[in-house]
Amino acid sequence: MSLIDSAVERVRQPWTIQRLLYVALGGWTASQAYTDGQWSWLVFGLYFASMGVFSFGCAAGCGVPSRSDHRMPDTEYDHEFQVVDTTIHSVDASVTHSGSVLSDGRSVHY
């Protein structure tokens, strides 16, 4: 498939409101830039208009398939689950600490 055939195929893809907006706003920006002599804006407007015409970038939906495209097949998975004991056990509060001696000789009691 040649580059021209690919471009024609992209133009023939279903048109959406988003594509029409890209063409309209990009074309308006390019025409205003041309009449004002703002050549950097002309390139900017032509880029956005071409996104709509050739359906690429965000005008094409940012690569997100539509609902009718490529649905995931229904797949069943075999999983085995393990029962985990989540009981909270009480802590014996009768444990006492005798204390510690710090490096400077002071005694610390808990």
N, C-alpha and C positions, 0 to 999 in steps of 0.2 A: 504494500500500500504506500503510495507516494505521499509526500507532504501536502500536496494540493488536495488529494483525495481525503486525507485526514482532516484538513481544514473544512472542506465541504461537508463532511460527515458531522463535524462539531456544530456547524451552523444549522444543520437539519435536526439536531436534537430538540426535544420539546422545549418550547420557550416558556419561561416563568415570569412572574411579575418582577422578581429580583433581576433577572437578565435584562428586561425592558428598562428598568430603572437605571442600571449601569450604562446601557447604551444612551439613554436620554440625557442623564446628568453628565456623562463623559463627553457626549457630543456638544452639549450646551457649554461646558467648561472649555472645550477645544475651540468652539466658535468664538466665544468671548475673548479667549486668549489671542486668537488670530487677529481679531479686529483691534485689540489693544496693543498688539506687538509684544506680548508677554510669552516668549518662546518656551520658557521652561514650563509654564502652565499648559501650553499647547501639547507638549509631550505627555504631561500628566493626564490631560483630558482624553487624548487619543489612547493612552494605555487603558484607562477605565472603560472607554467605549469598546475597545477590542476585547476586554474581559467579558463583556456582555455578548458581543457578536460571536466570539469563538468559544464561549462557555468554558472558561478556565478561571482558576483562582476562586475567590469568594463568590463570584457570580455563578459559579457552577455548584455552589453549596458547600464549599470548603472540603470537598472529598467525603462528605457524609452521605452515605447512600439513603435514598428515599425509602419509604415504607415498603414499596413494591419490589425494591432491588434486593436480591440475595438474602433471603431470609435464612436464619440459622435452622438447620434440621433439628427435629426433636430427637434428643439422644437421652437414653437412660443410662445412668451410671450405677454400678454396684459399689456401695459403701458399707463398711462395717463400723458401727459406733461402739465406743467403750463407755460404760457407765462409770462415772467418777463420783466418789464420795465427797460431798461438799459440806459435810457436817463440821461446824465450828466446835472445837473442843476447848474446854475451859483450861486456863493456865493456873498452875499451883502457885498461889500468892504467898505461901509460907516460906519460900526460899529467902534466906537472908545472906547478905554479903558482910564479910568481916571488915572490908576496907582495903585500901591500898596506901602505899607510902610513895610520895612523889620524890623526884630526884633531889629536891632541896631539903628533904627531910620532913616535910609536912605530912600529916596523916589525913586521908580523905576517907570518910565513912559514908556508906550508902544507906 
